[in-house]
Amino acid sequence: MKARTVREVHIRSGSAGRLSNNKKGVLYPGFEIEVVGTTKGELLEGRDDWYVDRNGDFYWSGGFFDDKKDEFRTSDILAFYNVADAWKAGIRGANVNVAVIDSGASHPAFAGHIDLSTSNAFRDITDLNGHGTHMAGLISSSTVDGISYAFAPESALTIYNHTVVNVGSDQRIVKRALDACAARGQLHIVNVSYADPDPDIFPTSIERLIAANKIVVAAAGNVGGIGFPSKHPNVICVAAVNKNNEKFNAESIGPGLTVCARGDEVDSLKKDSGITRLGAGSSQATAIVSGILTLALSTHLKKYRHLPAAPLHRWAHELISKSCDPAGDENTFGYGMISLQKVLSNI
């Protein structure tokens, strides 16, 4: 059978095992090989099947989309956004770094996805309630039982834990994490699935992030009006709708809102192990928008070999404005419902 690469795949000779000296070269997305057999080799992203070609060289099967139509197995929410189409084109979030400011992240599927050298900069990242694991898992994680739950599994995560035992979210720690992100190089997107009614503590931190050329994506909130930091005009403010495009929180649909995304029926990683569904709301919608923007930025980097010329927050706002499915008059909100296909087609 023929197999076509959908990402960069190393060519290995002599063995499909993990040996530093057996990498013969690399195939770039779009190359085809003639597969004459399969074998077991190094376990990568939950797959240990390797292809063998006529020359006796080895290729990790996860890097291909073959004539057998071995479709990516994805969760329902990833299927709703048709992420497999982007993955088949080799777009999986490579070279993009995302900070997740939440309750931490604890799951075996984060192995190799979290930059621990920056994540534990000032607090332990062990998840205290499962919320952070769920959100981070939607952005970058490995498969669980062969099913993908992350929009951009090749992106890198930095985790900041803002949760205190017996207290919950602490806005002072959220602010400290925002400031830490502003000081970090090689960080592109900051996900804050969190909303606070206090307008006074975050503006300076957001301005620092914008000046440092970061995209900030934050939740509008599930009750009352739009919260902070999402109400800042330079933040991508995200509200939730269900699969029928019906809004969750009518009070968050108004001035200041940027975009909506699905917030219902979202499966993702469960704290410590397994999969779960944590209610519904703008937290999940925010992580989905961060995942889509991660794929978008990865697409830009692959296509042009550099970051957008415009400041990243402006680039993201303009891209979203051109890439949404409009809502009906009675459900008007921001730019409408985000579409991954339209986002990628406008790059």
C-alpha positions as CSV (number, residue, x, y, z in Angstrom):
1,M,0.0,0.0,0.0
2,K,1.0,3.6,-0.4
3,A,1.2,5.9,2.6
4,R,1.4,9.7,2.5
5,T,3.1,11.8,5.3
6,V,0.9,14.4,7.1
7,R,3.8,15.6,9.3
8,E,7.6,15.4,9.4
9,V,8.7,11.7,9.7
10,H,12.2,10.5,10.5
11,I,13.5,7.7,8.4
12,R,15.1,5.0,10.5
13,S,17.4,2.2,9.3
14,G,18.3,-1.0,11.0
15,S,15.7,-0.7,13.7
16,A,12.4,0.9,14.6
17,G,13.6,1.2,18.2
18,R,14.7,4.3,20.0
19,L,18.3,4.6,18.9
20,S,20.0,7.9,18.4
21,N,22.2,6.7,15.5
22,N,19.5,5.1,13.3
23,K,17.9,8.2,11.9
24,K,18.7,8.2,8.2
25,G,16.9,11.4,7.2
26,V,13.4,13.0,7.2
27,L,10.3,13.0,5.0
28,Y,8.3,16.2,4.9
29,P,4.5,16.4,4.7
30,G,3.1,15.2,1.4
31,F,5.7,12.5,0.6
32,E,4.6,9.0,-0.3
33,I,6.2,5.7,0.5
34,E,5.4,2.2,-0.6
35,V,4.7,0.1,2.5
36,V,5.5,-3.6,2.3
37,G,5.1,-4.5,5.9
38,T,4.7,-3.3,9.5
39,T,6.5,-4.0,12.7
40,K,6.5,-3.0,16.4
41,G,8.9,-0.3,17.5
42,E,9.2,2.7,19.7
43,L,6.0,3.9,21.3
44,L,5.2,7.4,20.2
45,E,1.9,9.2,21.1
46,G,0.3,5.9,22.0
47,R,1.3,4.1,18.7
48,D,4.1,1.6,18.3
49,D,3.3,0.4,14.7
50,W,6.0,1.2,12.2
51,Y,5.9,0.9,8.4
52,V,8.7,-0.8,6.5
53,D,9.4,0.1,2.9
54,R,11.1,-1.9,0.1
55,N,14.6,-0.6,1.2
56,G,14.1,-2.0,4.7
57,D,13.8,1.5,6.3
58,F,11.3,2.2,9.1
59,Y,8.7,5.0,9.5
60,W,6.4,5.7,12.4
61,S,2.9,5.0,11.3
62,G,1.4,8.0,13.2
63,G,3.0,10.3,10.7
64,F,0.9,9.1,7.7
65,F,-2.5,9.1,6.2
66,D,-2.7,5.9,4.1
67,D,-4.8,4.5,1.4
68,K,-6.7,2.3,3.9
69,K,-8.2,5.6,5.2
70,D,-7.0,5.0,8.7
71,E,-8.8,8.0,10.0
72,F,-7.7,9.8,13.1
73,R,-9.8,8.7,16.1
74,T,-11.0,11.9,17.7
75,S,-13.5,12.9,20.4
76,D,-16.9,14.2,19.4
77,I,-15.9,17.9,20.0
78,L,-12.8,17.5,17.7
79,A,-15.0,15.8,15.1
80,F,-17.4,18.7,15.3
81,Y,-14.6,21.1,14.4
82,N,-13.1,18.7,11.8
83,V,-9.6,18.9,13.2
84,A,-8.6,15.7,11.3
85,D,-8.6,17.8,8.1
86,A,-6.0,20.1,9.5
87,W,-4.0,17.1,10.9
88,K,-4.0,15.4,7.5
89,A,-2.3,18.6,6.1
90,G,0.4,18.3,8.7
91,I,-1.0,21.0,11.0
92,R,-1.0,19.9,14.6
93,G,0.3,22.9,16.5
94,A,4.0,22.5,16.0
95,N,6.3,25.4,17.1
96,V,3.6,27.1,19.1
97,N,3.8,27.5,22.9
98,V,0.6,28.0,25.0
99,A,0.4,28.9,28.7
100,V,-2.6,27.6,30.6
101,I,-3.4,29.5,33.8
102,D,-5.8,27.3,35.7
103,S,-5.8,24.7,38.5
104,G,-2.8,22.8,37.3
105,A,-2.5,19.7,35.1
106,S,-2.2,16.1,36.2
107,H,-2.5,13.2,33.7
108,P,-0.1,10.7,32.0
109,A,-1.2,12.0,28.6
110,F,0.7,15.3,29.3
111,A,4.0,13.5,29.2
112,G,6.2,15.3,26.6
113,H,3.6,18.1,26.2
114,I,4.4,20.3,29.3
115,D,7.5,22.4,29.6
116,L,8.3,21.6,33.2
117,S,11.3,24.0,33.3
118,T,8.9,26.9,33.1
119,S,5.7,25.4,34.5
120,N,7.0,24.9,38.0
121,A,8.5,28.4,38.1
122,F,6.7,29.5,41.3
123,R,4.0,26.9,42.1
124,D,3.5,23.1,41.9
125,I,1.4,22.2,38.9
126,T,-0.4,19.3,40.5
127,D,-4.1,19.7,39.7
128,L,-6.3,20.3,42.7
129,N,-9.7,20.0,41.2
130,G,-9.5,18.7,37.7
131,H,-10.5,21.9,35.9
132,G,-7.0,22.7,34.6
133,T,-6.3,19.2,33.4
134,H,-9.6,19.3,31.4
135,M,-8.7,22.6,29.8
136,A,-5.0,21.9,29.1
137,G,-6.0,18.5,27.7
138,L,-8.1,20.2,25.0
139,I,-5.1,22.1,23.8
140,S,-2.2,19.7,23.8
141,S,-2.0,16.0,25.1
142,S,-1.5,12.5,23.8
143,T,-4.2,10.1,22.9
144,V,-6.0,8.1,25.6
145,D,-7.0,4.6,24.5
146,G,-6.2,5.7,20.9
147,I,-8.6,8.6,20.9
148,S,-7.4,12.2,20.6
149,Y,-8.9,15.0,22.7
150,A,-6.5,17.9,22.0
151,F,-6.8,20.3,19.1
152,A,-3.0,21.0,18.8
153,P,-1.2,17.9,20.2
154,E,2.2,19.1,18.9
155,S,2.1,22.4,20.7
156,A,4.0,22.9,24.0
157,L,2.3,23.8,27.3
158,T,3.4,25.9,30.2
159,I,1.2,25.3,33.2
160,Y,0.5,27.9,35.9
161,N,-1.6,26.8,38.9
162,H,-3.8,29.6,40.4
163,T,-5.8,27.4,42.8
164,V,-5.3,27.3,46.6
165,V,-6.4,24.3,48.7
166,N,-9.8,25.0,50.5
167,V,-10.0,28.4,48.8
168,G,-10.2,27.9,45.1
169,S,-9.0,30.4,42.4
170,D,-6.9,33.2,43.8
171,Q,-6.9,36.4,41.6
172,R,-3.6,37.5,43.0
173,I,-2.0,34.3,41.7
174,V,-3.8,34.7,38.4
175,K,-2.2,38.1,38.1
176,R,1.2,36.8,39.0
177,A,0.9,34.1,36.4
178,L,-0.1,36.7,33.7
179,D,3.0,38.8,34.7
180,A,5.2,35.7,34.4
181,C,3.8,35.0,30.9
182,A,4.6,38.6,29.8
183,A,8.2,38.1,30.9
184,R,8.6,34.8,29.0
185,G,10.1,34.6,25.5
186,Q,8.9,31.9,23.0
187,L,5.4,32.0,24.4
188,H,2.6,32.8,22.0
189,I,-0.9,32.2,23.5
190,V,-2.2,32.5,27.1
191,N,-5.3,30.6,28.0
192,V,-7.3,31.9,31.0
193,S,-10.5,29.8,31.4
194,Y,-11.4,32.1,34.3
195,A,-13.6,35.2,34.9
196,D,-13.5,37.6,37.8
197,P,-15.9,40.5,38.5
198,D,-13.1,42.8,39.7
199,P,-11.9,45.1,37.0
200,D,-9.0,46.7,38.9
201,I,-6.4,43.9,39.3
202,F,-5.7,42.8,35.7
203,P,-5.4,45.8,33.3
204,T,-1.7,46.4,33.9
205,S,-0.9,42.7,33.5
206,I,-2.8,42.5,30.2
207,E,-1.0,45.6,28.8
208,R,2.3,43.9,29.6
209,L,1.2,40.8,27.8
210,I,0.1,42.7,24.7
211,A,3.4,44.7,24.7
212,A,5.2,41.4,24.9
213,N,3.4,40.2,21.8
214,K,1.1,37.5,23.3
215,I,-2.4,36.5,22.5
216,V,-4.6,36.3,25.6
217,V,-7.8,34.2,25.3
218,A,-10.1,34.4,28.3
219,A,-13.6,33.2,29.4
220,A,-16.5,35.6,29.3
221,G,-18.0,33.8,32.3
222,N,-21.2,31.7,32.8
223,V,-23.2,34.1,35.0
224,G,-23.7,37.9,35.0
225,G,-22.0,40.2,32.5
226,I,-18.6,39.7,30.9
227,G,-15.9,39.2,33.5
228,F,-12.2,40.1,33.7
229,P,-9.6,39.8,32.3
230,S,-11.7,38.9,29.2
231,K,-13.4,42.3,29.2
232,H,-10.1,44.0,28.3
233,P,-10.4,45.2,24.7
234,N,-7.2,43.5,23.6
235,V,-8.2,40.1,25.0
236,I,-10.0,37.4,22.9
237,C,-13.2,37.2,24.9
238,V,-15.0,33.8,24.5
239,A,-18.6,32.9,25.4
240,A,-20.2,29.5,25.1
241,V,-22.9,28.1,22.9
242,N,-24.3,24.6,22.6
243,K,-24.2,22.4,19.5
244,N,-27.4,24.1,18.3
245,N,-25.7,27.6,18.5
246,E,-27.8,28.6,21.5
247,K,-26.1,30.8,24.0
248,F,-25.4,29.7,27.6
249,N,-25.3,33.1,29.4
250,A,-27.4,35.8,27.8
251,E,-25.7,38.5,29.9
252,S,-22.3,37.7,28.4
253,I,-23.6,38.3,24.9
254,G,-22.9,41.9,24.3
255,P,-20.2,44.6,23.9
256,G,-16.8,43.3,24.6
257,L,-17.4,39.8,23.4
258,T,-15.1,38.6,20.6
259,V,-16.3,35.1,19.6
260,C,-18.3,32.0,20.7
261,A,-17.4,28.4,20.6
262,R,-18.9,25.1,21.8
263,G,-19.1,24.7,25.5
264,D,-21.3,21.7,25.8
265,E,-20.6,17.9,25.6
266,V,-16.9,18.4,25.7
267,D,-14.9,15.4,26.8
268,S,-11.3,15.8,27.9
269,L,-8.7,14.5,30.3
270,K,-9.7,13.6,33.9
271,K,-7.4,14.6,36.7
272,D,-4.8,11.8,37.2
273,S,-6.2,9.4,34.6
274,G,-9.0,8.7,32.2
275,I,-11.6,10.9,30.5
276,T,-14.4,13.0,31.9
277,R,-16.9,15.7,31.0
278,L,-16.9,18.7,33.4
279,G,-20.3,20.3,33.0
280,A,-20.4,23.0,30.3
281,G,-19.6,26.6,29.8
282,S,-17.2,29.3,28.7
283,S,-14.1,27.6,30.2
284,Q,-14.3,24.8,27.6
285,A,-15.1,27.2,24.8
286,T,-12.1,29.3,25.7
287,A,-9.7,26.3,25.6
288,I,-11.2,25.3,22.2
289,V,-10.6,28.8,20.8
290,S,-7.0,28.6,22.2
291,G,-6.6,25.3,20.4
292,I,-7.9,26.7,17.1
293,L,-5.6,29.7,17.3
294,T,-2.7,27.4,18.1
295,L,-3.4,25.5,14.9
296,A,-3.8,28.9,13.1
297,L,-0.4,30.2,14.3
298,S,1.3,26.9,13.5
299,T,-0.2,27.1,10.0
300,H,1.2,30.7,9.6
301,L,4.6,29.6,10.8
302,K,4.7,26.7,8.4
303,K,3.5,28.7,5.4
304,Y,5.6,31.9,5.9
305,R,8.4,30.7,8.2
306,H,7.9,33.7,10.6
307,L,5.4,35.2,13.0
308,P,2.7,37.5,11.6
309,A,4.0,41.0,11.0
310,A,1.1,42.6,13.0
311,P,1.1,42.3,16.8
312,L,-0.3,38.8,17.6
313,H,-3.3,40.0,19.5
314,R,-4.4,42.2,16.5
315,W,-3.6,39.3,14.0
316,A,-5.9,37.0,16.1
317,H,-8.7,39.5,16.3
318,E,-8.6,40.2,12.6
319,L,-8.4,36.5,11.7
320,I,-11.4,35.7,13.9
321,S,-13.4,38.5,12.4
322,K,-13.0,36.9,9.0
323,S,-13.5,33.3,10.1
324,C,-16.8,33.0,11.9
325,D,-20.1,31.5,11.0
326,P,-22.6,34.4,11.6
327,A,-25.4,34.0,14.1
328,G,-29.0,34.8,13.6
329,D,-30.3,38.3,14.6
330,E,-31.7,37.1,17.9
331,N,-28.3,35.6,18.9
332,T,-25.9,38.3,17.7
333,F,-22.7,38.1,19.5
334,G,-19.2,39.4,18.7
335,Y,-18.0,37.9,15.4
336,G,-20.2,34.8,15.8
337,M,-19.3,31.1,16.1
338,I,-15.7,30.2,15.3
339,S,-15.0,27.9,12.4
340,L,-11.6,26.1,12.2
341,Q,-11.9,25.6,8.5
342,K,-12.5,29.3,7.9
343,V,-9.7,30.3,10.3
344,L,-7.2,28.2,8.4
345,S,-8.4,29.3,5.0
346,N,-7.9,32.9,5.9
347,I,-4.2,32.6,6.6
